[in-house]
């Protein structure tokens, strides 16, 4: 998946690139919040991070992908079940 200059991933379609450009306005702020949360509160899944930040999971999951792509977070090697009883990756800040 390609990433724009703001680190937002997109697919090579006009709708995806347009959405990535629009998301770029707030994505760096949210990446910073997610990274700060992981550094301050320890590892967490996308669901736990979203809860801690009072944010939508749809805001958090793409930021985790961007942070992983940038090498700022890593898979902690654990999985935790979510509300649908599916396993989620536990992420941690790479310090």
Secondary structure, DSSP 8 states (H G I E B T S, - for coil): -EE-TTS-EE-SSHHHHHHHHHHHHHHHHHHHHHHHHHHHH--B-HHHHHHHHT--HHHHHHHHHHHHHTTSEEEEEEEEE-TTS-EEEEEEE--
